[in-house]
């Protein structure tokens, strides 16, 4: 997610804005920028790819010292790229055609291409690939001397999400801010006001905060905040007292980034799915794949490559591609793939799955696949990452920055995008419109399913307390539940340091069951989809040897629940979608076990968020 700061009040706005951006660095970003009104009321802008330190150096080099001590008003932004590479041109703030209005934005404008076309026809010139610049020009198009009304008129045309701050040279006594889907907090200080995309920035100035609701628009002055709706009707928003300390505020009030990101999954999944399902034709719209229906129909095999959690997402993808697209699909560990001299040709569709887009083995696998003439694309979260750039085509997750080393929202977003890719591929082959529509509806329901699982957080925390002292754990599953077992085990081992292993449930009797002794926990992923009954039999084999069974079952499946010592029930859904609610339950379980064991959750020992070396 991008970071936004707006300030109006005492002089020194540039320093205050830079400090505010630093407070937002934890969110992850790839470029930053500031717009200031100088003492003559002129708009002064500096932007830079890379870190805030680079932006600060650039501002110090380009601006007169006086600006740092005399300018009272400005807006600033850290960008997490969604539309367009992380370049200076694409960095915010963006200006309107006149250069007298500056705007920063957090969110995604779904109809920006249509708006840009209309504005181009009116003579507007664009310098970036971003949706945000279109919004700045739209505000400018409506501006007739009242920036508040111009912003409202522009936002009435917008489809999608926004948290914005707007500055106009002709109205230097105010900042306009508005939100729909992307949070905005306003700090009410003494002779100063500060606007930010999260409360951590405000703490340096005030404990008094106003949170905007969707479709609120505020006129923020140094000694007043006037909030209205998009139709200029005043709304009353109370001033709250900020209790959290700054570090807690960075995590949105959560104790760790991991639990914050687990709870962000409904929003992250909504962003991953938004605008990508076509309910008219029962298919998915993934323009980044860069494939025509004819090219899709000529593909002979799907080969996914990835590591760790991304590899597990690929295992779910195998089932989806084979069932929906009737095509052979496999996922290979990227390090293995790159050295085994893979047999590939032009009919092979190689999909590199990588949250960071920087994993060395996955990048090497991409290069190997390109060497052999395969059709290569990527599924990444970080826009402009090396793997995304080197494949030149792919689908971004739009999950927002994932800070915690243990991957959560990236995994579920990867699964959602792989399901949409399989749907698109399938509809270019033998999948009917009716069947495609059924799948599209199931995918669209994913955010709601995850929200339902998250309501069990307290129950799962209680359960976790019963497993805190265990030093070993087995995770078992079959079919689509096997990747979930592997991912659940990885989550537990990497943050709690419990020796947890995932096995195919049928594999137990081929050796691992020798390890089952009295009291050993077996986490059985036994949702009500094909293979469940066999897994229930495997559970009996474990129980007969003294194991304690914690089951992931489908809500209402009382027969399965009765076979468990403890269970977590997840909502029923299409079998291809079932891995998502099931894994969220295991994410929460792993988190609470690790937390109760007092572990350093976000930065586990020995681990890095992105393994950029072999
Ligand atoms: C998962 O929780 C781990 N952080 C790790 O397995 C990770 O998934 C793996 O290193 C791949 O990273 P990538 O998706 O950024 O390529």
Boltz pocket constraint, residues with backbone or C-beta under 6 A from the ligand:
constraints:
  - pocket:
      binder: B
      contacts: [[A, 307], [A, 308], [A, 309], [A, 310], [A, 353], [A, 354], [A, 355], [A, 356], [A, 357], [A, 358], [A, 359], [A, 362], [A, 404], [A, 405], [A, 406], [A, 407], [A, 408], [A, 490], [A, 494], [A, 608], [A, 609], [A, 610], [A, 611]]
      max_distance: 6.0
